[in-house]
Amino acid sequence: MARASVEAERKEQILAAACEVVSEIGFKSLRIADVAKRAGTSTGTVHYYFDTKRDLMHAAFDWNFTQSLGRRREILESDATPRQRLRDFVESYLPQGDATISAWHVWAELWVEALHDADLQELNERVYGEWRRAVAAIIRDGQDAGEFRDGDPVVFANGLIGMIDGLSLQVLLGSRAMTADRMRAVCEQVLGWFFLAP
């Protein structure tokens, strides 16, 4: 049993290292040797778990999503009002703080690679399905509580997620017109449209 635990921990270290490296230098420049060095192991150990760079990165993209979701679990399961949960969820996605910025870099690399990789398109579909369900559930709770305007919660969720993605990319690219603070102000204005007066 100890062996399985050690293997799971080693695999986790490799996936975390892969995400760190891809965040810093991108998928195209990433080498297995870079990941091994960051994880404090050998290329042979990385290949023990992942036959190819492609296999490693597919697993790393999935791992990145799992970590992102884990960082927001407290918000999603909070007893706060739907209005506050939605605000907190949006705030948690602003590209600020090392972990969130790094995760956004990995997402951007996933999207570029998914343009040419059907398996990554499927991963993106699954991941976005989970995000849509999470955001739509908050919106539905807000509608049921009389806090949010009526309408299809999935349509609202898609619009909100799409806006966050687009604005975040502009922030990450260093746009002078879209800083994290400006993104927050735009998001707050859009959220105001969702919310009914108390």
N, C-alpha and C positions, 0 to 999 in steps of 0.2 A: 504494500500500500504506500510505503514511503517513496518508492520509485515513481509511482504515478504522480504523486504530489510534486516531486522534484521536476519531473518532465513538464507538468502543467506550468510550474513557476518559470522554468527555462523558456518555454514557448511564449509565455506572457512577456518576459523580458525582451525576447526577439521581436515580438509584434510592437511593443512600445518603442524599441529602438528603431524599427523600420519607419514608424510614424514620425519620430523625431527627425530622422534623416530626410525623409521625403518632404517634410515641412521646411527644412533648411535648404535643400538643394534640388528638390523636385524629383519626380518619378524617373524621368529620362536619364538623369545624371546618377541616380542611385546605383550602387554596386553592392553585391552581397557582402563583399569585404568591408564596406562602410558600416553595414548593419551589424556584422559580427564584431567589429571593433567597438561600436557603440554599446553593444550588449555585453561586452567583455567575454566573448567566446570566439570560437574558430568558425571559419566558413563551412567546415565539415559539419559542425553542429547545426548551423543554420540549414544546411542541405538535408540533414537528418529529418528535420521537421517539414521542410518545404523544398520540393524538387527543383523548382525554378523561381526566378525573380517574379514572374507573373503570379505563381501560386502564393508566394510570400505577400505580394502586394494585395491580392484579392483578400487574403485573410486579414491583412493590416487595415484595409479600408473597412472591413466588417467590424474589426476590433475597435477602430476609431468611432464608429457609430455607437457601439455598445457603451464605450466610455462616455460619449457625449450624452447619451440617454441616462446613464448612471449619475452624471453630474446634475441632472435635472429631475431626478426621481423625487426628491424632497418637494419640489415645486408641484409636480404632477399629483402627488399624493397628499398635499397639504389640505388642511381644513379651512384655509383662507377662502374668502369669497371668490367666485369665478372671476370677477373683475380684477382682484389682486393677483390671482394665479396667472391670468393672461398677461398682466403687466410684468410680473416677475419672470415669466417664461420668455417674453420678448427681451427684457433686460438681460437675461442670461445669455442671449445670443449675440449681443453687441460685441464686435471684435475688439475686445479689451481684455487684458490679463493674458499671461503666457499660455495657459492651457487652452483657452478659447481661441486665441489667435493661431496657435499651432494646429488645432483641430480644423479651423477654417482653411488653412493652407492645404491640409490633407484632402478636405472636401473638394477644393478647387482642382487639385491634381486628379481626384477620382473623376470629376466631370469631364476633364480633358481626355483622359484615357477611355472613359465610357463611350465617347463619340465613335470609337473604333473597336469596341469590345462588347459583344452581346452579353457576356456573363456579367460584366460590370453594369450594363444597362439593367439587367435583372436585379442586381444588388441595389442599385439606385431606386428601382421601382419598389422593392420590398421596404427599404429604409424610408422612402418618402411616404409609403403607405402607412407605416407606423407613426411617422410625424403627423400626417394628416389626421389619423385617428386620435392622437393625443390632443392636438389643438382643437379639432372638431368637438371632442368630448368636453373640453373646457367651455367652448362656445355654447354647446347644447345645454350644459349646466347653467350658464348665464341666462340663456333664453328661458329655461324652466323656472329660474328664480326671478324672472322679470327684470333682469339687469341689462340684457343685451337686446338689440333690435331683432325682429323676426327675419327669417331667411334661411336658406340652406346652409347649415353649419360647415359642410364640406367645401362648398364654394367659398365661404368666408375664410376657412382655414387655408385653402389653396392660395387665395389672394394674399393673405397675411404672410405665409411662408415664402411665396414668390417675391414679395416686397423685401422681406428680411434678407433673402439670398442676394438679390440684386444690389441692395444698399450696402450689404456687408462686403461684397466684392469691390465696390467703389472705395470703401474705407480701407480695405487691404491694399488696394493699388495706390494709396496715398493721395487720393483726389483732394484737392484743396476745397472743392465745393461740397464734399461729403466726408466730414469727420465723424468720429463716434458720437460726439455731442449733437451734431446736426442730425445724424441718423436717429438718435434717441428722440429728438424733437419731432421728426417726421413720423416716427412710429407712434408717439404719444398722440399726435393729431389724428392719425388713422384710427387708433384705438378709441379715441373720443367719438368717432363716428359709430363704432360698434355699441358703445355704452348708451343706455337710456339714462335720463336724469334721475338721480336718487329720489 
